[in-house]
Amino acid sequence: MSRVKIRSKPPAPVFAALGSDIRLELVARLSDGKEYSITALTDDLDLTRQAVTKHLQVLRDAGIVNRQRIGRESRFTINPGSITQAKDYLKRVSDQWDNAIARLRSTVEQ
């Protein structure tokens, strides 16, 4: 049985970083394109600022968010390029599987 070959390297750090409900929530909060401080991102979360900071660091390391220091405060924004890259990768994988299933169906029907 042949394997479906994916033509590009998966953005594994992005997928790994998004594997947390808290980090998904932070990405959702940042997805409006505005800048947020840790204090603003911590609102309504049952987490300390330190915990949110650690989650944001994981997201920064994966290239999902950007941090800008303004005085003593850090402001965070989303990096849509990393999310787009992951979305594009999933689309390519999905298309390849759809093609493989169509070929299988055609073979079975013959």
TORSE-866621 format. One line per 4 residues: number of its first residue (from 1); their letters; for each residue x, y, z of C-alpha. Coordinates in pm, 1 decimal, padded with zeros to 6 digits, always signed. Example, Ala and Ser with C-alpha at 12.3 -4.5 7.8 and 13.67 -1.06 7.14 Angstrom:
// residues 2
1 = as = +01230.0:-00450.0:+00780.0; +01367.0:-00106.0:+00714.0 .
// end
This chain:
// residues 110
1 = msrv = +00000.0:+00000.0:+00000.0; +00148.2:+00334.8:-00097.3; +00155.5:+00624.8:+00141.6; +00022.5:+00968.8:+00064.6 .
5 = kirs = +00323.6:+01198.0:+00024.1; +00298.5:+01545.7:+00166.4; +00497.5:+01790.7:-00044.8; +00597.7:+02032.2:+00229.7 .
9 = kppa = +00720.1:+02016.0:+00585.1; +00438.2:+02048.2:+00839.0; +00444.3:+02350.1:+01068.8; +00477.7:+02117.4:+01370.2 .
13 = pvfa = +00565.4:+02388.7:+01626.9; +00242.7:+02570.6:+01541.2; +00034.2:+02255.9:+01581.0; +00210.2:+02169.6:+01907.2 .
17 = algs = +00155.9:+02518.9:+02047.1; -00212.7:+02508.1:+01959.0; -00252.7:+02180.7:+02148.5; -00363.5:+02360.2:+02463.9 .
21 = dirl = -00711.2:+02494.8:+02536.9; -00559.4:+02797.0:+02712.4; -00334.0:+02880.6:+02418.2; -00626.7:+02838.3:+02177.4 .
25 = elva = -00823.1:+03084.1:+02392.2; -00533.6:+03331.3:+02386.9; -00510.5:+03302.5:+02007.2; -00886.6:+03359.3:+01982.0 .
29 = rlsd = -00855.5:+03673.3:+02196.5; -00570.4:+03802.4:+01982.0; -00739.5:+03715.3:+01651.9; -00910.1:+04055.0:+01626.2 .
33 = gkey = -00572.1:+04203.4:+01530.2; -00544.1:+04438.1:+01827.6; -00256.4:+04463.6:+02075.4; -00315.0:+04324.5:+02423.3 .
37 = sita = -00122.1:+04340.6:+02747.3; -00086.2:+04035.1:+02968.8; -00331.9:+04196.2:+03208.9; -00594.9:+04230.5:+02936.1 .
41 = ltdd = -00533.7:+03874.1:+02816.1; -00563.7:+03739.8:+03171.0; -00912.1:+03892.7:+03221.0; -01176.4:+03622.3:+03270.4 .
45 = ldlt = -00915.7:+03343.4:+03272.8; -00866.9:+03149.8:+03592.0; -00489.2:+03180.6:+03557.0; -00216.1:+03392.4:+03703.3 .
49 = rqav = -00028.7:+03645.4:+03493.4; +00276.6:+03422.4:+03525.8; +00087.9:+03125.7:+03377.1; -00044.3:+03337.7:+03090.0 .
53 = tkhl = +00310.0:+03465.8:+03029.9; +00437.0:+03106.7:+02997.6; +00160.3:+03020.1:+02749.6; +00237.2:+03333.5:+02549.0 .
57 = qvlr = +00604.3:+03234.5:+02539.4; +00509.9:+02899.0:+02383.5; +00302.3:+03084.5:+02124.6; +00591.5:+03326.1:+02057.9 .
61 = dagi = +00838.4:+03039.9:+02018.2; +00606.7:+02886.2:+01757.2; +00578.2:+03218.9:+01574.7; +00205.9:+03255.9:+01643.4 .
65 = vnrq = +00224.4:+03579.0:+01841.8; +00454.9:+03878.4:+01843.4; +00562.3:+04071.8:+02151.3; +00648.7:+04438.1:+02164.1 .
69 = rigr = +00787.5:+04599.7:+02476.2; +00648.3:+04941.3:+02556.5; +00821.8:+05068.0:+02866.4; +00778.7:+04800.3:+03131.7 .
73 = esrf = +00480.4:+04645.5:+02960.1; +00469.5:+04378.6:+02691.8; +00202.7:+04402.0:+02423.0; +00104.8:+04097.4:+02218.8 .
77 = tinp = -00037.7:+04065.9:+01869.3; -00122.5:+03771.2:+01648.3; +00108.9:+03670.5:+01364.3; -00141.9:+03560.2:+01100.9 .
81 = gsit = +00130.9:+03418.7:+00876.1; +00193.0:+03119.3:+01100.5; -00177.7:+03037.1:+01121.8; -00212.0:+03074.0:+00744.7 .
85 = qakd = +00085.1:+02842.0:+00693.8; -00076.8:+02576.1:+00915.9; -00412.6:+02620.4:+00740.7; -00248.6:+02588.0:+00398.3 .
89 = ylkr = -00067.6:+02272.8:+00508.3; -00391.9:+02115.6:+00631.2; -00561.2:+02208.9:+00302.7; -00286.8:+02038.0:+00101.2 .
93 = vsdq = -00309.0:+01725.3:+00316.6; -00686.6:+01722.6:+00287.9; -00671.3:+01764.0:-00090.9; -00420.9:+01480.4:-00122.6 .
97 = wdna = -00637.7:+01248.2:+00085.6; -00945.2:+01345.0:-00117.0; -00753.5:+01256.1:-00434.6; -00635.6:+00925.7:-00286.4 .
101 = iarl = -00990.7:+00833.8:-00183.1; -01121.6:+00927.0:-00529.0; -00859.1:+00701.1:-00692.3; -00950.5:+00418.4:-00454.6 .
105 = rstv = -01321.2:+00462.6:-00527.4; -01251.9:+00459.8:-00901.3; -01045.1:+00140.7:-00868.2; -01310.8:-00033.6:-00657.8 .
109 = eq = -01589.5:+00066.7:-00896.7; -01402.2:-00075.1:-01198.4 .
// end
